[in-house]
Amino acid sequence: MGCPGSQSDRYPWTVIHVERRKEYMASLEAASSKQIIAPFAEFLAGLVERGLKGEATAELPAARE
């Protein structure tokens, strides 16, 4: 559970898969340095939407034998 009044108890954990790291970092950099937040917000919103639908946003690597 999150802090009282916070949104953290309403949204699933969101994991950014390592294969999408470049996309994440580019959108984060644009938001941070140029104040262009739409790509970052859209990136995260897409992951959150998938999580709310119960879809995996990242997968764990297969266990090695």
N, C-alpha and C positions, 0 to 999 in steps of 0.2 A: 504494500500500500504506500502511496505517496504522502506528501505533506497535506494536511487538511486544506481544502480549497484549491489544491493543485490539479493539473490535468494529467499528472503521471499515472493516476490510477484508472484512467479511462482509455489509454492507448497501449497497444502491445509494445514490448521491447522491439526496437528496430535495429537490425544488424546490417552493416554495409559490407557486402562481400568484397573480398580483396580484388576480385576481377573488375569491380566497378570503382576502384580507388581513384583512378585518374579522373573519371567523370565527377566524382565527389569532390576531389581536391580542386579541380578547375572551377566548379560552381561555388565552392567555399571561398576561393581566392577572389572571384569576381564580386561576391557579396561583401567580403572583408575590405578589399582595397578600392573597389570602384562603386560600392553601394548598389550594385545590380543584384538584387536578391531573388528575382523571379526564378532563374535556373536552379538555385539552391533550394528554394521553397518547393518547386515542382519535383525536384529529385527526391527530397524527403517525403513529400506528400505521396508520391507514387509508391514508395516503400511502405509507408504507413497504411495506405489503402490495401496493398497486397496483404499486409499483416492482419488487418481487420477482417479480410475475407478468409483468413486461415491459410493463405498461401505462404510458402517458404520464401524468404528474401535472400537467404544464404543457406548453404549446406555445409555440414562438417565433412572434412575429407574422410574417405573410407579408412577404416582401421587397417593398419598394416599387420600382416601375419608374420 
